[in-house]
Amino acid sequence: MNVTILPLLIFTLLNIPFFLSGDFDNDIVENINSWKVEFEENFSGLTPQDEPENLFILDGSFLVEQNKAGNQLELSGSPVGDFGFMFGPRVREKAMELNFSFLSSKQGRRYPAIAAGIGGIRGYRFRWNASTRKILIYNDETLLLEKVFTWESDQWWKIRFQVIPLKQDKNLLKLKIWPRDLEEPKTWLVEHSDDVLFKGGKCVIWGYPYAGTPIQFDDIRILSIER
């Protein structure tokens, strides 16, 4: 090999984005049709005022509510506090995606917050604080990054949150958030790699009705894809 080409080749190999050299083919991961649905709930077949049996309520009042748009899961706005539920199978050694929709509203100067996690209560999670317009990404209690993103009241939002295990105990975290009535953005709001062994687990959603108004959830899904 020409000695003038060798340094350039080494530099190119060392600077390939890490997630493209991981255990997953990037084209397969980006194709949502390649993912397996592990859990799905849209509450349409459930009785209003019932607590869904396929959700493990950690704390708070989560009941099915019916309106003109159909059934949704509603977290009461009273009392004010930190409430959540766990759901789905304990998925192991796979890339995972949690996606769902939610609706909430402010009251005066009081704002709600929501959070969701993959890999159990101490896994990866994001939290969206409407009052500070910040999205926080955590691994357990360790803050990994912050992202400024403005929340709008009385708007249905769509969430896609992924954890993709890579080689050498690295993971790629990806997050999209957009208004549900608009087309899904092509680019991810957050893409972040983290150096922790990801063992998988269940998924969790939290609601923080600090505004004293209900928070509604709908179209909850967990997806996975094999290595």
C-alpha positions in Angstrom: 0.0 0.0 0.0 1.2 3.5 -0.8 2.7 5.0 2.4 1.0 8.3 1.7 -2.5 6.6 1.7 -2.0 4.6 4.9 -2.3 7.5 7.4 -5.4 8.8 5.6 -7.0 5.3 5.8 -6.2 5.0 9.5 -7.7 8.4 10.2 -10.9 7.5 8.3 -11.4 4.3 10.2 -10.9 5.9 13.5 -13.4 8.6 12.8 -16.3 6.4 11.6 -19.3 7.2 13.9 -19.2 4.6 16.6 -22.9 3.6 16.4 -22.4 2.5 12.8 -19.8 0.0 13.8 -22.0 -1.5 16.6 -23.9 -4.8 16.8 -26.9 -3.4 14.8 -27.2 -2.7 11.2 -28.1 1.0 11.0 -30.5 0.6 8.1 -32.4 -2.1 10.0 -32.6 0.0 13.2 -34.0 3.0 11.3 -36.7 0.9 9.6 -39.5 0.8 12.2 -41.1 -2.1 10.3 -38.1 -4.3 11.4 -39.0 -3.9 15.1 -41.1 -6.4 17.0 -44.1 -5.1 19.0 -43.6 -6.3 22.6 -46.5 -4.4 24.2 -49.3 -2.2 22.8 -52.2 -0.4 24.5 -54.6 2.3 23.2 -57.3 1.8 25.9 -60.0 1.6 23.3 -61.3 -1.8 24.5 -61.3 -0.9 28.2 -64.1 0.3 30.4 -64.1 4.0 31.4 -63.2 4.6 35.1 -61.3 1.3 35.3 -57.6 0.9 36.2 -56.0 -1.1 33.4 -54.9 -4.5 34.6 -51.9 -4.6 32.3 -50.3 -1.6 34.0 -48.5 -1.9 37.4 -49.4 1.4 39.1 -46.4 2.6 41.2 -48.4 5.5 42.7 -51.2 7.8 41.7 -54.7 7.5 40.2 -54.5 6.3 36.6 -58.0 5.6 35.2 -59.4 5.1 31.7 -61.4 8.2 30.6 -63.7 8.6 27.6 -64.3 11.6 25.5 -65.1 12.5 21.9 -61.7 11.3 20.7 -62.1 7.9 22.4 -60.5 6.4 25.5 -57.3 7.6 27.1 -55.5 6.9 30.3 -55.8 9.8 32.6 -53.6 10.8 35.6 -55.7 12.9 38.0 -54.5 16.5 38.6 -55.2 16.1 42.3 -53.3 15.4 44.5 -50.1 17.1 43.1 -47.1 14.8 43.2 -44.9 12.3 41.4 -46.8 9.4 40.0 -46.0 6.5 37.6 -46.7 3.1 36.2 -44.6 0.2 34.9 -45.7 -2.1 32.0 -44.7 -4.6 29.4 -42.5 -7.6 29.4 -39.0 -7.6 30.8 -37.1 -7.4 27.5 -33.5 -8.6 27.7 -30.4 -8.1 25.4 -32.3 -6.2 22.6 -32.6 -2.7 21.3 -35.8 -1.2 22.7 -38.1 1.6 21.8 -40.9 3.2 23.9 -43.4 5.4 22.1 -46.5 7.0 23.4 -48.6 10.2 23.2 -49.5 12.5 26.0 -51.6 15.7 26.6 -51.3 18.1 29.5 -52.1 21.8 30.3 -50.7 24.6 32.4 -52.7 26.6 35.0 -51.6 30.1 35.5 -47.8 29.9 36.2 -47.9 26.3 37.1 -46.7 23.7 34.7 -46.7 19.8 34.5 -43.8 17.5 33.7 -43.6 14.0 32.3 -40.9 11.3 32.2 -40.4 7.9 30.7 -37.8 5.1 31.1 -36.5 2.0 29.5 -34.8 -0.7 31.6 -36.8 -0.4 34.8 -36.9 2.4 37.4 -33.1 2.6 37.5 -32.6 2.4 33.7 -32.4 5.1 31.1 -35.0 7.8 31.2 -35.8 11.3 30.0 -37.8 14.0 31.8 -39.4 17.0 30.2 -39.9 19.9 32.5 -42.4 22.3 30.9 -41.6 25.1 33.3 -37.9 25.3 32.4 -38.4 24.2 28.8 -35.7 21.5 29.3 -35.4 17.8 28.5 -33.1 15.9 30.9 -31.6 12.5 30.0 -30.6 10.2 32.9 -29.0 6.9 33.5 -30.5 6.0 36.9 -29.8 9.2 38.9 -26.8 10.3 36.7 -27.6 13.3 34.5 -26.2 12.6 31.0 -27.3 15.7 29.1 -29.8 18.6 28.9 -31.7 19.8 25.8 -33.8 23.0 25.5 -37.2 22.2 24.0 -40.3 24.3 24.4 -43.6 22.7 25.5 -47.0 23.9 24.5 -50.1 23.6 26.6 -53.2 21.7 25.5 -51.2 19.9 22.7 -51.0 16.2 22.1 -47.3 15.2 21.8 -45.8 12.1 20.3 -42.7 10.5 21.9 -40.2 8.0 20.5 -37.4 7.0 22.9 -34.8 4.3 22.0 -31.9 2.6 23.7 -29.7 0.7 21.2 -26.9 -1.5 22.7 -23.6 -1.3 20.9 -20.3 -3.1 21.2 -18.0 -2.7 24.2 -20.9 -1.9 26.6 -21.9 1.2 24.9 -25.4 2.4 24.1 -27.0 4.8 21.8 -29.9 6.9 23.2 -32.3 8.5 20.7 -35.3 10.7 21.4 -37.9 12.4 19.2 -40.8 14.6 20.4 -43.2 16.3 18.1 -46.9 17.5 18.0 -49.0 14.4 17.2 -51.0 16.1 14.5 -47.8 17.0 12.5 -45.6 14.7 10.4 -42.8 12.9 12.3 -39.5 14.8 12.0 -36.8 13.0 10.1 -34.0 14.0 12.5 -33.7 12.9 16.2 -33.9 15.6 18.8 -31.4 13.7 20.9 -28.6 11.2 19.9 -26.2 10.4 22.7 -23.8 7.5 23.4 -23.2 6.2 26.9 -20.7 3.7 28.4 -22.9 1.4 30.5 -23.9 -2.2 30.1 -27.6 -2.2 29.2 -29.5 -5.2 30.5 -32.9 -4.2 29.4 -36.1 -4.6 31.5 -39.5 -3.1 31.7 -40.7 0.4 30.7 -42.0 3.1 33.0 -44.0 6.3 32.5 -44.2 9.1 35.1 -46.5 12.1 35.3 -46.1 15.2 37.5 -49.3 17.1 37.5 -47.8 20.2 39.2 -50.3 22.4 37.5 -53.2 20.7 39.2 -54.6 19.6 35.8 -54.9 16.0 34.5 -52.3 14.4 32.2 -53.6 12.0 29.6 -51.6 9.2 27.9 -52.5 7.1 24.8 -51.1 4.8 22.1 -48.4 3.2 24.3 -46.1 0.8 22.6 -42.8 -1.1 23.4 -40.8 -2.4 20.4 -37.6 -4.4 20.3 -35.1 -5.6 17.7 -32.6 -8.5 17.9 -28.9 -8.0 17.8 
